[in-house]
Amino acid sequence: MTQPIILPDRIRGLHDLAYNLWWSWHPAARMLFKTLDRTAWKESGHNPVRMLRDLPEDILKSAVLNQEFIHHYDVVLARFHKEMDSKGGWFSENITVPECMPVAYFSAEYGLHHSLPFYAGGLGFLAGDYLKECSDLGVPLVAVGFMYPQGYLRQTVRADGWQESVDEVLDRDAAPIVRVLDEKGGQLVVKVPFIDPPVYVSVWKVQVGHIPLYLMDTDIEINEPWNRAISAHLYSGDVEHRLRQEIVLGIGGSEVLNMLGIKCSMLHLNEGHPAFAIFEKIRERVETGMSYGDAVHQVRATTIFTTHTPVPAGHDVFPFHLMDKYFGNYCPLIGLNRDTFLQMGINPDNPAGFNMTAFALKMSAYNNGVSKKHGAVSRRMWRSLWPGLKEEEVPIDHITNGVHVPTWIEPKMELLFNKYLGPQWLEDHDSPAVWELVDDISDRELWQGHYWVKMKLITFIHERARHRWVQNRVNPVNVVVGGTLLDPMALTLGFARRFAAYKRADLIFHDIERLKKLLNNRWRPLQIIFAGKAHPTDEEGKRILQKIFNFARDSSLGGRIALVEDYDEQLAQYMTHGVDIWLNNPLPPLEASGTSGMKASLNGVPHLSILDGWWAEGYNGKNGWAFGSEETPGDRTGPDAAAIYDLLEKDIIPLFYRLDEDGVPCDWVKVMKESIKSVAPRFSARRMVKEYVRKFYENALKGP
Ligand SMILES: *Cc1c(COP(=O)(O)O)cnc(C)c1O
């Protein structure tokens, strides 16, 4: 059982604050933990649960006697309680519904904070930012997912540049999660129905502001050994393991909500992994005597499905023999024979199995892609599911992704915005008018602010490298490659994301001689910081990583390339804020949206990107740089790389190094301002969640 955190009465409220991720997007709350003990805060990895558990009693006692701390504590706690007790918010002020039951939101991953390693990449951060914004707007929602005790992977890079995974098991008692208890006071354990031999899950909860996120953990004694591993890692194992994971997520997740007595008005599926939840909704209705047809009609009318990628590996297809094995007894329960049942998941373009995305698309009245372009790509990709319709009539809409502004804004930038954008800016941050005031920020202040953030990034990277060096865990080569040679004065390009091959992390090395000229320019050097993980089974991704590693260790590139290990939420914060420019060059049309460029732009780090995903609608000619609009057939590596060099040589480098007499690159700062103004409101999670509510939830709430 959880080792209790013992706190003096006067500051007992720190316990609830630590167990609600609300603290993570409120700088004053973060600061409260930090001022309690700076060293312990840092050593805990900015995880207040771990910190409070480990803090010596005398530090807590002296905090109670510290007037300043107590004042700060009272202010933060008052705000926390006020917000948590509030029943109002944007949703209740704008949406009138007869009876408001929550939305059930299902996702295989959630990127909320680096102390909770339940994410692999963009899909997870989208889900995490979604929950935070729903909390801020008062959208009634409960979320369901997995507790992955071994998370995605912790990455280290060998001295020869090959990626390795480090096993690390989450210390459940030091994470901001709590056990959900049953009536008898033990941890709630739920049996996943209709699967034999049975699988059990224990239930945990993360509180995300107002929003509860229930997590299922199969690593409990009552399970057979192979079932204990179902929730061990994200996206691992063979196809049968994957199917069992998805049965637990969709069907087990529905059962967890039932056992908790939570009735939901709608189902929102974040990607196809949890789509079996749809079966459960149908089955429950059929069980009460409703006809299959009526049940499907009702369920469809209240289901929302968001598809996230055109990449085939992102869409699970299960062979029929496995579907028979696991659903043989299930289809009679919803009144279907085998063929009709399997037909629900057939993709006519490739009818070789049960396709989770095809199934979800057909069974949801509200479907969307995650950018304007991805909407169109998805309509083309899935048009054969609706053989009678023209491509533009295919019922897949789009809602462009956005990022949770309070989470992804750098505190120093936030202070600057507090000073210039008026008192209401954070409240109204999805309104473009608010951001017009960015023009009033003095060029010098904005530039110095950014420089300070850049130094913070470089210091962070140096500290990481030093830490590993001291622990003697690495070869000297890794210390060099890991960023110890970074120069704070040089124009710094950032590239960090999953190392999936289509993201083409190595594109900029295509013409190495041309790149070297830019890196080795003595007066106007360029440097590049890379980070990212390849999926453990993706040999191609690992080769790309190794290639970059080898360039980074090659002294003829001037020590201007760094590859920082173990990309996670914390490193993403530092990198998206602290580099000068953010690079993105996936192979079109495979980037559904991309969100890291939004995190950067919002902080005055302009985007240099191919015109795919969100940038196809985000680029306005002044807020960054774009290339690759033409749809070229065949190998486009050469032309795309050349476009990047051209932009760097002709536009970007001269602009960055053109300084006024105070040393401020005023024309560069113009681009920074334009990037903040144009991206912050439109690509905020606030704009996005409001759009989901207005376009989908409001209609779905009315029912069939
Ligand atoms: C935002 C984020 C991503 C998503 O990046 P893309 O631009 O969508 O590729 C991936 N990983 C981390 C850690 C992030 O913070």
The ligand as an ORCA input file, in Angstrom:
! r2SCAN-3c Opt
* xyz 0 1
  C       4.895     17.210    -28.706
  C       5.686     15.968    -28.556
  C       5.721     15.018    -29.588
  C       4.993     15.220    -30.894
  O       5.877     15.709    -31.852
  P       5.504     15.802    -33.406
  O       5.824     17.146    -33.844
  O       4.021     15.553    -33.491
  O       6.280     14.753    -34.078
  C       6.491     13.875    -29.407
  N       7.187     13.664    -28.278
  C       7.193     14.551    -27.272
  C       7.999     14.255    -26.048
  C       6.437     15.725    -27.371
  O       6.422     16.597    -26.355
*
